[in-house]
Amino acid sequence: MNERGKTTRPLVASADFTKCNSASVQRMHHYAWQGCLRLGTSPSLQHKQPQKDLDDDQKYRYFIQITDFHVDLNYKQGTSVKTACHRSPNMNKLQEISNNDLQQEPFFATKRKHHPAGRLGAPFEKCDTPLELAQQTLDWVARNWKDKVDFVIWTGDNSRHDWDRKESRRRNHILKLNKLVTDMMAETFDNDIPIIPCLGNNDVYPHNRIVDHDDILPFFANLWEDYIPPSERNHFLQGGYFVKDIGKNLRIISLNTMYFIKKNKSVNSCRKNGPARDHMQWFDEALKQAKIDKKRVFIMGHVPPSPRDYRGTCFRQYLDITSNHNHVIAGHFFGHLNMDHFLLYDSQQYSINKKSSKLATATSTRRRKPLSTLSDFGEDDDEFHVSRNIERYVDWLRDMYESIEVPKDTQKTPPDQEDDSNLVAIHVSPSILPVYYPTVRIYRYTDSLQGPTLLGYNQYYANITRWEQDHLPGEPLEYELEYTTENDYDLQDLSASSLFKFAKYMIEGESDTMWNSYTRNMFIRTQNETFPIDDDDDDDDGDDDDDDDGY
């Protein structure tokens, strides 16, 4: 029992950290689990730097995904993380930690609730992004990638969360923050670099809620006038979605996923009359038109499709529609969850005519709850707190990969395999918001006469804790290369068939080394440092966040 009367699992005294299978993860305390991820990764994967950067080979083209700024103008360095980094800490409870202490132990190893807010952010805490971090990130992009990328996918959530009840967020705050971030994006990228935005669940008011012809849509239509084609303005004013052509062969579909999520209580399901069904019908027609126009399509949105977040009818329709049009779809790009991973579905497991799916009725041989039934995640776990439920999410993800059966056509080589495959692969990019560490993702693709093929990406991150310790204020923040899909995952492309084979290799291979590396990257290398279970819910100044939206 801990001091609050909660039962705790014993720390594993001796564990074979080189064999970090999911069963052992279940039995481990967080410290041991993170040690497992750290020590179980081979030295070559722990410290390996890719052999070449993306811009070394000019036969490729590039685009960037930026997601989840969550800029907070009320963020103040040195304040208490228990106030969402807005106010000074209770000095009677503040544990003073010297620079020597910080150098002797991991920043988040113990008593992290007592650490004041950093200059560039407060990883692992319920604090949003300081303006300086957002600007420094875009400055780094401008220095390193502005002259290389063809376009920008910008997948929503520019506004801060409503975590601080003493400084509640209002509609005008959301609009102001979106205007600010839009101006920052416009200043970063030249006018000839297309930017394709979408709405996030924290970009609307109240958060998660939006209706047909919502009165907030004209604001965004005007704000993003340069980004939304005039021919698509009516679609955007109706539901916040649009299409945009990039070059001769690529079309990007920007979805408004707010109509699909369970937390939007203002709309019906995708089966009943209303904006959700209208959006799905528009989505289907947009893909049919892309085929007629001989375009390949990138699909983007904020909340990724999953049985946890989407209404059942919307989730199944998304899979039905996209699997039926796999021959024109070249990629799915989402944000929201802050964790770096991909989702992989077999649409046949989620037939629109079935009342339940394979994952909804049964999981793998480990018999864990499917994600769709994890109601106890609660309203405050919208995107999973870093120290709650992550084991369960990782287990669910592993079960997902394990449950998918081998398609009949896995021997086909991409992109031909996509034409008749039931597989749908969803890329989920980590965030600028430093839930773990801030990130930027650069995708690599080819643009042939047959349309674009997604080849891979470079994942960049900034260890802002170390940066603040080692660098003076005013020094430009530098992001570093975390991994590439080509060199670290041995992926020659990002087709659904390639990701399927990669998932099966991680789960069913002779060694867990690749799974450990993948999970390590999922949390932006923060699993190299141990951090405690968040089992202390006391408030420094009485703030109550029982009904917050989580990340």
VOTOR-598324 format. One record per residue (C-alpha): x, y, z; residue in one letter. Coordinates in steps of 0.25 Angstrom, whole numbers. Layout:
N
> X,Y,Z,a
...
//
This chain:
551
> 0,0,0,m
> 5,14,-3,n
> 3,26,6,e
> -11,29,0,r
> -16,15,3,g
> -15,10,-12,k
> -10,-4,-15,t
> 3,-4,-23,t
> 10,-15,-30,r
> 24,-18,-25,p
> 35,-14,-33,l
> 41,-25,-41,v
> 54,-29,-33,a
> 60,-36,-45,s
> 55,-37,-59,a
> 60,-41,-72,d
> 59,-27,-78,f
> 64,-33,-92,t
> 51,-41,-93,k
> 40,-30,-92,c
> 28,-37,-97,n
> 14,-32,-94,s
> 12,-42,-82,a
> 24,-37,-75,s
> 20,-22,-77,v
> 6,-25,-70,q
> 14,-30,-58,r
> 23,-19,-57,m
> 23,-6,-49,h
> 25,6,-58,h
> 40,7,-54,y
> 43,-7,-58,a
> 35,-6,-71,w
> 42,7,-75,q
> 55,0,-72,g
> 51,-12,-80,c
> 49,-3,-92,l
> 62,4,-90,r
> 71,-8,-87,l
> 63,-17,-96,g
> 67,-9,-108,t
> 80,-13,-115,s
> 91,-3,-115,p
> 90,-1,-130,s
> 76,3,-128,l
> 78,11,-116,q
> 88,20,-122,h
> 87,18,-137,k
> 87,30,-145,q
> 81,28,-159,p
> 92,27,-170,q
> 86,38,-179,k
> 76,50,-177,d
> 64,51,-186,l
> 70,63,-194,d
> 82,55,-199,d
> 74,48,-210,d
> 68,58,-219,q
> 59,47,-226,k
> 50,48,-214,y
> 40,59,-211,r
> 36,64,-197,y
> 24,69,-189,f
> 23,72,-174,i
> 12,69,-164,q
> 11,78,-152,i
> 0,75,-142,t
> -5,79,-128,d
> 2,92,-125,f
> -7,95,-113,h
> -1,109,-111,v
> -4,115,-97,d
> -1,130,-96,l
> -4,128,-81,n
> 8,119,-79,y
> 19,124,-70,k
> 32,119,-67,q
> 35,115,-52,g
> 20,113,-49,t
> 14,101,-43,s
> 10,89,-52,v
> -2,87,-43,k
> -8,101,-48,t
> -6,97,-63,a
> 7,105,-62,c
> -1,118,-60,h
> 2,122,-46,r
> 13,122,-36,s
> 14,109,-27,p
> 11,107,-13,n
> 24,110,-7,m
> 21,101,5,n
> 20,89,-4,k
> 30,93,-14,l
> 43,84,-14,q
> 55,93,-18,e
> 64,85,-28,i
> 77,90,-31,s
> 84,89,-45,n
> 93,79,-39,n
> 81,70,-35,d
> 76,71,-49,l
> 89,66,-55,q
> 90,55,-45,q
> 76,49,-47,e
> 66,48,-59,p
> 58,61,-59,f
> 45,53,-57,f
> 50,41,-49,a
> 44,45,-36,t
> 34,55,-30,k
> 32,61,-44,r
> 20,69,-38,k
> 29,78,-31,h
> 37,83,-43,h
> 33,97,-48,p
> 30,99,-62,a
> 41,100,-71,g
> 44,111,-81,r
> 41,102,-93,l
> 30,94,-87,g
> 27,84,-76,a
> 28,69,-82,p
> 19,59,-75,f
> 10,69,-69,e
> -4,75,-72,k
> 2,88,-77,c
> 1,93,-91,d
> 11,99,-101,t
> 18,112,-98,p
> 18,122,-109,l
> 34,121,-109,e
> 34,106,-112,l
> 24,108,-124,a
> 32,119,-130,q
> 45,112,-128,q
> 39,100,-135,t
> 35,107,-147,l
> 48,115,-147,d
> 55,101,-148,w
> 46,97,-159,v
> 49,110,-167,a
> 64,108,-165,r
> 64,93,-169,n
> 52,90,-178,w
> 45,102,-183,k
> 52,101,-197,d
> 51,86,-198,k
> 36,83,-195,v
> 25,83,-205,d
> 13,85,-196,f
> 9,85,-181,v
> -1,76,-175,i
> -6,83,-162,w
> -15,74,-154,t
> -21,83,-144,g
> -22,87,-129,d
> -16,100,-129,n
> -22,105,-116,s
> -19,101,-102,r
> -27,92,-93,h
> -37,96,-83,d
> -29,90,-71,w
> -29,102,-62,d
> -43,105,-56,r
> -37,118,-50,k
> -33,123,-64,e
> -44,116,-72,s
> -43,116,-87,r
> -54,124,-95,r
> -58,125,-110,r
> -51,138,-112,n
> -38,131,-106,h
> -39,120,-116,i
> -41,129,-128,l
> -29,138,-124,k
> -20,126,-122,l
> -24,120,-136,n
> -22,134,-142,k
> -8,135,-135,l
> -4,121,-140,v
> -9,123,-154,t
> -1,136,-155,d
> 12,128,-150,m
> 10,118,-160,m
> 8,128,-171,a
> 21,135,-167,e
> 28,122,-167,t
> 25,117,-181,f
> 25,124,-194,d
> 12,127,-201,n
> 16,116,-212,d
> 16,105,-201,i
> 2,100,-200,p
> -3,98,-185,i
> -15,89,-183,i
> -21,91,-169,p
> -33,84,-162,c
> -40,86,-150,l
> -36,80,-136,g
> -46,77,-125,n
> -40,88,-117,n
> -41,98,-128,d
> -56,99,-126,v
> -65,104,-115,y
> -69,96,-106,p
> -58,87,-109,h
> -62,74,-117,n
> -75,81,-121,r
> -79,85,-135,i
> -92,85,-143,v
> -96,86,-158,d
> -93,100,-163,h
> -87,103,-149,d
> -86,118,-146,d
> -71,116,-144,i
> -68,112,-158,l
> -69,125,-165,p
> -58,130,-156,f
> -49,119,-160,f
> -53,120,-175,a
> -48,135,-174,n
> -36,131,-166,l
> -32,120,-176,w
> -36,127,-188,e
> -22,126,-195,d
> -23,111,-192,y
> -37,107,-196,i
> -39,107,-211,p
> -51,116,-215,p
> -58,104,-221,s
> -58,97,-207,e
> -63,109,-199,r
> -77,105,-198,n
> -73,91,-194,h
> -65,97,-183,f
> -76,106,-178,l
> -85,94,-178,q
> -77,85,-170,g
> -62,89,-169,g
> -57,80,-179,y
> -51,82,-193,f
> -42,76,-204,v
> -29,82,-210,k
> -21,78,-222,d
> -5,78,-220,i
> 2,78,-234,g
> -4,69,-245,k
> -6,56,-238,n
> -9,58,-223,l
> -22,62,-217,r
> -23,64,-202,i
> -36,62,-194,i
> -37,70,-181,s
> -47,63,-172,l
> -55,69,-160,n
> -54,58,-151,t
> -62,65,-140,m
> -74,59,-147,y
> -70,45,-145,f
> -65,45,-130,i
> -74,40,-119,k
> -71,52,-110,k
> -79,61,-120,n
> -92,60,-114,k
> -98,70,-123,s
> -99,61,-135,v
> -105,48,-139,n
> -98,35,-143,s
> -93,33,-158,c
> -105,25,-160,r
> -116,35,-157,k
> -119,48,-164,n
> -110,59,-160,g
> -96,65,-162,p
> -88,52,-159,a
> -95,44,-170,r
> -95,56,-179,d
> -80,57,-177,h
> -78,42,-180,m
> -86,43,-193,q
> -77,55,-197,w
> -65,47,-194,f
> -69,35,-202,d
> -73,44,-214,e
> -59,51,-213,a
> -52,38,-214,l
> -60,34,-226,k
> -58,47,-233,q
> -43,46,-230,a
> -43,33,-238,k
> -50,39,-249,i
> -40,51,-249,d
> -28,41,-248,k
> -23,46,-235,k
> -17,39,-224,r
> -22,44,-210,v
> -16,47,-197,f
> -26,47,-185,i
> -24,56,-173,m
> -32,59,-161,g
> -30,62,-146,h
> -35,50,-138,v
> -31,37,-144,p
> -41,26,-147,p
> -42,16,-135,s
> -53,8,-128,p
> -50,16,-115,r
> -52,30,-121,d
> -62,29,-133,y
> -76,25,-132,r
> -78,11,-137,g
> -85,14,-150,t
> -75,25,-153,c
> -63,16,-151,f
> -68,5,-159,r
> -73,14,-170,q
> -59,20,-170,y
> -52,7,-172,l
> -63,2,-183,d
> -61,15,-191,i
> -46,15,-190,t
> -44,0,-193,s
> -53,1,-205,n
> -45,13,-211,h
> -31,7,-207,n
> -27,8,-221,h
> -27,23,-221,v
> -23,26,-206,i
> -8,28,-204,a
> -8,31,-189,g
> -16,34,-176,h
> -10,45,-167,f
> -16,49,-153,f
> -11,54,-140,g
> -18,56,-126,h
> -12,45,-118,l
> 2,51,-117,n
> 8,37,-118,m
> 16,32,-130,d
> 10,20,-136,h
> 1,14,-147,f
> -12,8,-147,l
> -15,-4,-156,l
> -29,-9,-158,y
> -35,-21,-167,d
> -48,-15,-171,s
> -54,-28,-172,q
> -54,-29,-157,q
> -63,-17,-156,y
> -73,-19,-167,s
> -84,-9,-167,i
> -94,-20,-166,n
> -88,-26,-154,k
> -92,-21,-140,k
> -79,-24,-134,s
> -65,-26,-139,s
> -54,-36,-136,k
> -47,-26,-127,l
> -60,-22,-120,a
> -64,-36,-117,t
> -51,-43,-114,a
> -36,-39,-113,t
> -24,-48,-115,s
> -20,-60,-106,t
> -16,-50,-95,r
> -31,-47,-94,r
> -30,-32,-90,r
> -42,-23,-92,k
> -43,-17,-106,p
> -41,-2,-106,l
> -55,0,-110,s
> -60,-5,-97,t
> -50,3,-88,l
> -60,12,-83,s
> -52,14,-70,d
> -42,22,-78,f
> -51,34,-75,g
> -53,48,-80,e
> -40,52,-75,d
> -32,43,-84,d
> -36,48,-97,d
> -22,46,-102,e
> -16,37,-91,f
> -9,44,-79,h
> 6,40,-80,v
> 6,32,-67,s
> -8,26,-68,r
> -13,15,-77,n
> -1,15,-86,i
> 2,0,-83,e
> -12,-3,-87,r
> -12,5,-100,y
> 1,-2,-104,v
> -5,-15,-100,d
> -17,-12,-109,w
> -8,-7,-120,l
> -1,-20,-120,r
> -14,-28,-119,d
> -18,-20,-132,m
> -6,-24,-140,y
> -7,-39,-135,e
> -22,-40,-138,s
> -21,-36,-153,i
> -21,-49,-162,e
> -11,-50,-173,v
> -18,-45,-186,p
> -19,-53,-198,k
> -11,-44,-206,d
> 1,-40,-197,t
> 11,-46,-207,q
> 7,-35,-217,k
> 17,-23,-217,t
> 12,-9,-214,p
> 5,-1,-219,p
> -2,-12,-227,d
> -6,-19,-214,q
> -14,-6,-210,e
> -24,-8,-221,d
> -32,-20,-215,d
> -27,-20,-200,s
> -36,-19,-188,n
> -25,-13,-180,l
> -25,1,-176,v
> -13,8,-170,a
> -14,20,-161,i
> -2,29,-158,h
> -3,36,-145,v
> 8,47,-143,s
> 13,51,-130,p
> 11,66,-126,s
> 18,79,-124,i
> 11,79,-110,l
> 22,74,-101,p
> 14,63,-95,v
> 26,55,-97,y
> 36,63,-105,y
> 32,72,-117,p
> 33,66,-130,t
> 33,69,-145,v
> 31,59,-156,r
> 36,60,-170,i
> 30,50,-181,y
> 37,45,-193,r
> 29,42,-206,y
> 30,40,-220,t
> 22,47,-230,d
> 21,39,-243,s
> 11,39,-254,l
> 3,29,-247,q
> 2,38,-235,g
> 9,39,-222,p
> 15,27,-214,t
> 18,29,-199,l
> 32,24,-196,l
> 35,28,-182,g
> 38,39,-172,y
> 48,45,-163,n
> 44,47,-149,q
> 50,59,-142,y
> 49,63,-127,y
> 55,72,-117,a
> 59,68,-103,n
> 55,82,-97,i
> 59,77,-83,t
> 73,75,-87,r
> 73,87,-96,w
> 69,96,-85,e
> 80,90,-76,q
> 91,91,-87,d
> 88,104,-94,h
> 86,119,-91,l
> 73,126,-94,p
> 73,132,-108,g
> 80,120,-114,e
> 72,115,-126,p
> 65,102,-122,l
> 71,90,-130,e
> 62,78,-133,y
> 70,65,-135,e
> 67,52,-143,l
> 60,41,-135,e
> 59,31,-146,y
> 55,28,-160,t
> 45,17,-165,t
> 55,13,-176,e
> 68,11,-167,n
> 62,8,-153,d
> 50,0,-158,y
> 55,-6,-171,d
> 42,-1,-178,l
> 44,2,-193,q
> 30,9,-193,d
> 18,12,-184,l
> 8,4,-192,s
> -2,-4,-184,a
> 4,-17,-188,s
> 18,-13,-184,s
> 12,-8,-170,l
> 5,-21,-169,f
> 18,-29,-171,k
> 25,-20,-161,f
> 15,-21,-150,a
> 15,-36,-152,k
> 30,-36,-151,y
> 30,-28,-138,m
> 19,-37,-132,i
> 23,-51,-137,e
> 38,-50,-139,g
> 48,-58,-132,e
> 52,-45,-124,s
> 45,-34,-117,d
> 56,-24,-121,t
> 48,-17,-132,m
> 36,-16,-123,w
> 44,-10,-112,n
> 50,0,-121,s
> 36,3,-127,y
> 30,5,-114,t
> 42,14,-109,r
> 40,23,-121,n
> 25,23,-119,m
> 28,31,-106,f
> 38,40,-113,i
> 50,34,-105,r
> 45,38,-92,t
> 45,23,-88,q
> 60,25,-87,n
> 57,32,-74,e
> 48,26,-63,t
> 36,34,-57,f
> 27,30,-46,p
> 12,26,-47,i
> 3,38,-46,d
> -4,33,-33,d
> -4,46,-26,d
> -16,54,-29,d
> -15,65,-19,d
> -16,80,-23,d
> -6,90,-19,d
> -16,101,-19,d
> -30,95,-20,g
> -31,94,-35,d
> -41,83,-39,d
> -40,77,-52,d
> -49,64,-51,d
> -56,67,-64,d
> -45,72,-72,d
> -43,67,-86,d
> -29,61,-84,g
> -19,63,-95,y
//
